[in-house]
Amino acid sequence: MDTKNQSKHPEITVRSYSEAAIPHLGRIVEANAAIMESVVTRLVADVKGGKSLFAFGSGHAAIFTLELYHRAGGCSFLVPIVADYLLPTAGPPVVRVLERTAAAANMMLARAEPRAGEMIWISSQSGINPAVVDFALEAKKRGLFTVAFTSVVHSSSVASRHPSGKRLFEVCDATIDTG
C-alpha cells in the first residue's frame, strides 16, 4: 500500500459519521428548542385556521423544500416554492449566477399566491446570497411570517452579497440555527 499518498485524515465510516452527526443534531435541537416550540405552536394554529405553510430554498437548499413536500400521509398544507432554474440540476454555472441575483426568485413567490399572515420557511446554508435575502424581504412585504433555516455561525463568518449587507437570519422573523 502506498502510504506516501494516503490522506492524513481518518477514514470516514458510518460509525464515525454517526458518532459526530447525532450529537450535533442533539445540540441543534437543544439550542433551538424555544424558537422551534414557538414556530410549531404558530404552525398548528395556522393549519387549524386553514392557512398554508410555504417553503423555499435554492441550490442544494431546495432539497429542504422538496423533502417537506407532502407524500402519502404527509403534510398536505405545505406549498413548495421551487424554481427549476435554482435547483442543483440546473448546473452550478446557472445556479451560482441566479442565486447571486437580487429578486431572481421573487416571481416564484408571487406565483404561489401566499396570503398575509401565512408562514414561510426559507432554507439557506450561508444565507448571504441576494436571491434568498431578497426573497425573504419580499415575503415580509407581503405580510408573511418568515422563518430562516440557516447556519448562523457560517453566515456570520462571511460577508453578505445582498446590496443591503443583510443576511437571511437578520431579515427573517425567526431563525432555526442549523449550526
Secondary structure, DSSP 8 states (H G I E B T S, - for coil): ---TTS-SS----HHHHHHHHHHHHHHHHHHTHHHHHHHHHHHHHHHHTT--EEEEE-GGGHHHHHHHS--TTS-TTEEEE--GGGSGGG-HHHHHHHHTSTTTTHHHHHHH---TT-EEEEE-SS---HHHHHHHHHHHHTT-EEEEEE-HHHHHTS---STT---HHHHSSEEEE--
